[in-house]
Amino acid sequence: MEAINKDWSQIKLRINIKTTIEKAYSSWATQQGLEAWFLRKAPATDAQGKTRKTNELLSKDDTYLWTWHGYSDDMKHEGTVLEANGKDKFAFSFSSNCPVTVSIYKEQDEVIVELIEDNIPVDNARIFKHYTSNTMGWTFFLTNLKSVLEGGLDLRNFNPSLKNVITA
C-alpha cells in the first residue's frame, strides 16, 4: 500500500561518511573529486568558456561533460551546475534534465551527504525505469564515495567489456 502513495517524482538518499564537510564537498564540486569516486572524466567549463582546472571548485552556470568507467564514450552526460555555494551545497542537472541537489551537513557528530533528485517524470512510460535505475546508481555511487573517502578503496567497474554489473 505504501508504494501507491509514494512520491515517485523524487529520490532522496542519505549516507554518513567519516570525513570532513570540506572533503565531501570537494568530492562533488571539483573534476578531481568527481573522478575519484564517480566519473571517468568530468571536465567543466566556466560561464566565460574557460576550462576549469581539475582541482578548481565548480561554480553556478558552469557546464560539464561526464563519462563513466565501464561505458564507452558514447555514454555521456552534458549538464549545468545549478548551485555551488563553495562549502556544503551543490546542485546540477542530470538525466531527463532532473535537478540533483547534494547537501552536506553534520548530524549526531557525523558528516551526512544527502542527495535529492527532483522532478522525475511520472508518466507511466518512464517513471519506474528512471526511478529504479537512478536509485540503484545513486545508491552504489554514494556507497563508493563513502568507501573512497573512508579508506581509499574504489569499487567501480573499470572494464568496459563487463556489462550488467551494479558497479556501473
C-alpha positions as CSV (number, residue, x, y, z in Angstrom):
1,M,0.0,0.0,0.0
2,E,2.9,2.4,0.7
3,A,4.1,2.2,-3.0
4,I,0.7,3.6,-4.1
5,N,1.2,6.7,-2.0
6,K,4.9,7.1,-2.8
7,D,6.2,10.3,-4.3
8,W,7.9,8.8,-7.4
9,S,9.0,12.3,-8.6
10,Q,11.8,12.4,-6.1
11,I,14.8,10.3,-5.0
12,K,16.2,11.1,-1.6
13,L,19.2,9.3,-0.2
14,R,21.5,9.9,2.7
15,I,24.8,8.4,3.8
16,N,27.1,9.0,6.7
17,I,30.8,9.3,5.9
18,K,33.8,9.6,8.2
19,T,35.3,12.7,6.6
20,T,35.1,16.5,6.8
21,I,32.4,18.6,5.2
22,E,35.1,20.2,3.1
23,K,36.4,16.9,1.7
24,A,32.9,15.7,0.9
25,Y,32.1,19.0,-0.8
26,S,35.2,19.0,-3.0
27,S,34.3,15.4,-3.9
28,W,31.2,16.7,-5.7
29,A,32.4,20.2,-6.7
30,T,35.7,19.5,-8.5
31,Q,36.7,17.5,-11.5
32,Q,39.4,15.8,-9.4
33,G,36.9,14.9,-6.7
34,L,34.3,13.6,-9.1
35,E,36.8,11.4,-10.9
36,A,38.0,9.8,-7.7
37,W,34.7,8.0,-7.0
38,F,32.0,8.8,-9.6
39,L,33.2,9.6,-13.1
40,R,35.9,8.6,-15.6
41,K,36.2,12.1,-16.9
42,A,34.4,15.2,-15.6
43,P,35.8,18.3,-17.4
44,A,34.0,21.6,-16.8
45,T,33.9,25.0,-18.4
46,D,33.0,28.2,-16.6
47,A,30.4,30.7,-17.9
48,Q,33.0,32.5,-20.0
49,G,34.1,29.3,-21.8
50,K,37.3,28.8,-19.9
51,T,38.2,25.2,-18.9
52,R,38.3,24.7,-15.1
53,K,41.5,23.2,-13.5
54,T,40.9,19.7,-12.2
55,N,41.1,20.8,-8.5
56,E,39.2,24.1,-9.0
57,L,35.8,24.4,-7.4
58,L,32.9,24.5,-9.9
59,S,30.5,27.4,-9.9
60,K,26.9,28.1,-10.7
61,D,26.4,28.1,-14.5
62,D,29.5,26.0,-15.2
63,T,28.9,23.3,-17.8
64,Y,30.3,19.8,-17.8
65,L,30.6,16.7,-19.9
66,W,30.7,13.5,-17.9
67,T,31.7,10.0,-18.9
68,W,31.7,6.8,-16.7
69,H,34.1,3.9,-16.2
70,G,32.6,0.7,-17.6
71,Y,31.0,2.5,-20.5
72,S,32.2,3.7,-23.9
73,D,32.5,7.4,-24.7
74,D,29.0,7.2,-26.3
75,M,27.6,7.1,-22.7
76,K,28.0,10.7,-21.7
77,H,26.0,13.4,-19.9
78,E,26.2,17.1,-20.6
79,G,24.8,19.4,-17.9
80,T,25.0,22.6,-15.9
81,V,25.9,23.4,-12.3
82,L,22.7,24.9,-10.9
83,E,24.1,25.8,-7.5
84,A,27.5,25.7,-5.8
85,N,27.9,27.6,-2.5
86,G,31.6,26.6,-2.0
87,K,31.0,24.8,1.2
88,D,28.1,22.5,1.7
89,K,25.5,22.6,-1.2
90,F,26.0,21.6,-4.8
91,A,23.3,21.1,-7.4
92,F,23.4,20.1,-11.1
93,S,21.2,19.0,-14.0
94,F,21.1,15.2,-14.5
95,S,19.3,12.6,-16.6
96,S,16.0,13.7,-18.1
97,N,17.2,17.2,-17.0
98,C,16.2,16.4,-13.4
99,P,18.0,18.6,-10.9
100,V,20.1,16.8,-8.3
101,T,20.9,18.7,-5.1
102,V,23.6,17.5,-2.7
103,S,23.6,18.9,0.8
104,I,26.4,18.1,3.3
105,Y,25.9,18.6,7.0
106,K,26.7,17.3,10.5
107,E,24.2,15.1,12.3
108,Q,25.0,13.2,15.5
109,D,28.6,14.3,15.1
110,E,28.8,12.6,11.7
111,V,29.0,14.1,8.2
112,I,25.9,13.3,6.2
113,V,25.8,13.6,2.4
114,E,22.2,13.9,1.3
115,L,21.2,13.6,-2.4
116,I,17.9,14.6,-3.7
117,E,16.9,14.2,-7.4
118,D,13.7,16.1,-8.2
119,N,11.2,16.5,-11.0
120,I,11.5,12.9,-12.1
121,P,9.0,12.3,-15.0
122,V,6.0,10.4,-13.6
123,D,4.3,9.3,-16.8
124,N,3.8,5.6,-16.9
125,A,6.2,5.0,-19.7
126,R,9.3,6.3,-17.9
127,I,8.7,6.6,-14.2
128,F,9.8,3.1,-13.0
129,K,12.8,2.9,-15.3
130,H,14.1,6.3,-14.3
131,Y,13.3,5.9,-10.6
132,T,14.7,2.4,-10.2
133,S,17.8,2.9,-12.4
134,N,18.8,6.2,-10.8
135,T,18.1,5.0,-7.3
136,M,20.3,1.9,-7.9
137,G,23.0,4.1,-9.4
138,W,23.0,6.7,-6.7
139,T,23.0,4.1,-4.0
140,F,26.1,2.5,-5.5
141,F,27.9,5.8,-6.1
142,L,27.1,7.1,-2.6
143,T,28.5,3.9,-1.2
144,N,31.6,4.2,-3.4
145,L,32.0,7.8,-2.2
146,K,32.0,6.6,1.4
147,S,34.4,3.8,0.6
148,V,36.9,6.1,-1.2
149,L,36.7,8.9,1.4
150,E,37.0,6.5,4.4
151,G,39.6,4.1,3.1
152,G,40.6,4.6,-0.4
153,L,39.0,1.5,-2.0
154,D,37.3,2.4,-5.3
155,L,34.5,-0.2,-6.1
156,R,33.8,0.9,-9.7
157,N,33.9,-1.4,-12.7
158,F,36.8,-0.2,-14.8
159,N,36.3,-2.8,-17.6
160,P,34.0,-1.5,-20.4
161,S,33.6,-5.1,-21.8
162,L,32.0,-6.2,-18.5
163,K,28.3,-5.4,-18.7
164,N,25.2,-5.6,-16.3
165,V,27.1,-5.2,-13.0
166,I,25.9,-3.0,-10.2
167,T,29.3,-1.3,-10.0
168,A,28.4,0.7,-13.1
